Amino acid sequence: MAVLAVQADQGTKPTAATSRPSATATADAKPSAEPGKKKPAAVPADSGTGRRIVYSLDQKRVWLVDASDAARRSFPVWPGTVSPDPGSYTIGTRTEAATGSDGVAVEHILYFAAKSGIFLGFSNAVDGSSPPPAAPDAKTGGIRMTKDDGKALWTFGTAGTTVRVVE
């Protein structure tokens, strides 16, 4: 999957996200905080504690975990061809927008590691598309997600936020 392998110095410098999800009214007899949303998948047991982003390589899934160790959101992702090793990292550079190595405009880019000269980070396509399969020899380190999930991750993943990568 061609995702992104942009230089860390490309793109504009990030600014703090100010938008928050808005509450919606519901006519359900049993109101809930997020009508129609399923409870997030269980956070992997070996993912640490405290406020963090958890990325499971095997499940191709991310969790946004609050300080009380509760999963606030979980969603599937499309990883690049270069994967981070399991371990703890922190969000370093945040880039609002750039062009991925596949030529697709991406946004909400959160870099947290580098491996074999490839920058690894989370992003979403501006047009909301999933990445096409990468050529077998392509070296891409982007972990792409839907536009809504990318926006949520951008808001949650400030510089210094822990990223815990598990199998």
C-alpha positions as CSV (number, residue, x, y, z in Angstrom):
1,M,0.0,0.0,0.0
2,A,1.5,3.3,-1.0
3,V,0.9,5.7,1.8
4,L,3.5,8.3,2.5
5,A,7.2,8.7,2.8
6,V,7.5,12.5,2.8
7,Q,10.4,14.4,4.2
8,A,9.8,15.6,7.7
9,D,10.6,19.1,6.7
10,Q,7.9,19.3,4.0
11,G,4.5,20.8,4.5
12,T,3.3,23.6,6.8
13,K,3.9,23.7,10.5
14,P,1.0,22.5,12.5
15,T,-1.4,24.6,14.5
16,A,-3.5,23.5,17.4
17,A,-6.7,21.9,16.4
18,T,-9.7,23.7,17.9
19,S,-12.7,21.8,16.6
20,R,-14.4,19.3,18.9
21,P,-17.1,16.7,18.0
22,S,-20.6,18.2,18.4
23,A,-23.3,16.5,20.3
24,T,-26.3,15.4,18.3
25,A,-29.8,15.0,19.5
26,T,-31.5,11.6,19.3
27,A,-35.0,10.4,19.6
28,D,-33.9,7.1,21.1
29,A,-35.5,6.0,24.3
30,K,-32.1,4.9,25.5
31,P,-29.8,7.9,24.9
32,S,-26.1,7.3,24.5
33,A,-23.0,9.5,24.1
34,E,-22.6,8.3,20.5
35,P,-25.7,6.9,19.0
36,G,-25.1,4.1,16.6
37,K,-21.4,3.7,17.6
38,K,-20.2,0.4,18.8
39,K,-18.1,0.1,22.0
40,P,-14.4,0.3,21.0
41,A,-12.5,-3.0,20.6
42,A,-10.6,-4.0,23.7
43,V,-7.2,-2.3,24.1
44,P,-4.4,-4.9,23.9
45,A,-3.3,-6.0,27.3
46,D,0.4,-5.4,26.6
47,S,0.0,-1.8,25.5
48,G,1.1,0.1,28.6
49,T,-0.8,2.4,30.8
50,G,-2.0,6.0,30.9
51,R,-2.9,8.4,28.0
52,R,-1.5,7.0,24.8
53,I,-2.1,5.9,21.2
54,V,-1.9,2.2,20.7
55,Y,-1.2,0.7,17.3
56,S,-1.5,-3.1,16.8
57,L,0.5,-4.4,13.8
58,D,-1.4,-7.7,13.6
59,Q,-4.9,-6.2,14.0
60,K,-4.1,-3.1,11.8
61,R,-6.0,-1.0,14.4
62,V,-5.4,2.1,16.5
63,W,-6.8,3.0,19.9
64,L,-7.0,6.4,21.5
65,V,-6.6,5.7,25.2
66,D,-7.3,8.3,27.9
67,A,-5.4,8.7,31.2
68,S,-7.8,6.3,33.0
69,D,-6.8,3.5,30.5
70,A,-10.3,3.7,28.8
71,A,-10.4,3.4,25.0
72,R,-12.1,6.5,23.7
73,R,-12.0,5.6,20.1
74,S,-10.7,2.6,18.0
75,F,-10.5,2.3,14.3
76,P,-8.9,0.2,11.5
77,V,-5.9,1.5,9.6
78,W,-4.0,0.8,6.3
79,P,-0.3,0.4,7.1
80,G,2.5,1.2,4.7
81,T,5.1,-1.4,3.6
82,V,7.6,-0.4,6.4
83,S,6.3,-1.1,9.9
84,P,7.6,0.2,13.2
85,D,9.1,-2.3,15.6
86,P,7.0,-3.0,18.7
87,G,7.8,-0.6,21.5
88,S,7.1,2.9,22.9
89,Y,7.5,6.0,20.8
90,T,6.3,9.6,21.1
91,I,4.7,11.9,18.6
92,G,7.4,14.3,17.3
93,T,6.7,16.3,14.2
94,R,3.1,17.1,13.3
95,T,2.4,18.3,9.8
96,E,-1.0,19.6,8.7
97,A,-0.7,18.6,5.1
98,A,1.7,17.1,2.5
99,T,1.8,14.8,-0.5
100,G,2.3,11.1,0.1
101,S,4.8,9.1,-1.9
102,D,1.8,7.8,-3.8
103,G,1.0,11.3,-5.0
104,V,-2.1,11.5,-2.8
105,A,-2.7,14.7,-0.7
106,V,-2.6,13.7,2.9
107,E,-3.3,15.6,6.1
108,H,-3.2,15.2,9.9
109,I,0.3,13.7,9.7
110,L,1.8,12.6,13.1
111,Y,5.3,11.3,12.8
112,F,6.5,9.1,15.6
113,A,9.5,7.0,14.3
114,A,11.9,6.3,11.5
115,K,13.2,3.0,10.3
116,S,15.7,2.3,7.5
117,G,15.5,5.9,6.5
118,I,11.7,5.9,6.2
119,F,9.6,8.2,8.3
120,L,6.7,6.4,10.1
121,G,3.5,8.3,10.9
122,F,-0.2,8.4,10.9
123,S,-2.2,10.3,8.3
124,N,-5.4,10.4,6.2
125,A,-6.0,11.2,2.6
126,V,-7.6,14.6,2.1
127,D,-10.2,13.0,-0.2
128,G,-10.9,10.3,2.3
129,S,-9.7,7.4,0.1
130,S,-7.9,4.4,1.2
131,P,-4.5,3.8,-0.3
132,P,-4.1,1.6,-3.3
133,P,-1.8,-1.5,-2.9
134,A,1.9,-0.5,-3.1
135,A,4.3,-2.1,-5.5
136,P,6.1,-4.9,-3.6
137,D,9.4,-3.0,-3.6
138,A,7.9,0.4,-2.5
139,K,9.1,1.7,0.9
140,T,6.3,3.6,2.6
141,G,5.9,4.3,6.3
142,G,2.5,6.0,6.4
143,I,-0.3,4.4,8.4
144,R,-3.4,5.8,6.8
145,M,-7.0,6.0,8.2
146,T,-10.3,7.5,7.3
147,K,-10.7,11.2,7.3
148,D,-12.9,11.3,10.5
149,D,-10.4,9.0,12.3
150,G,-7.5,11.1,11.1
151,K,-9.1,14.2,12.5
152,A,-9.7,12.5,15.9
153,L,-6.1,11.3,16.0
154,W,-4.8,14.8,15.1
155,T,-6.8,16.3,18.0
156,F,-5.7,13.6,20.4
157,G,-2.1,13.1,19.3
158,T,-0.3,16.3,20.4
159,A,3.5,16.5,20.3
160,G,4.9,14.2,23.0
161,T,1.9,11.9,23.1
162,T,3.0,8.3,23.7
163,V,2.6,5.8,20.8
164,R,2.7,2.2,21.9
165,V,3.2,-0.3,19.1
166,V,2.3,-3.9,19.8
167,E,2.2,-7.1,17.7
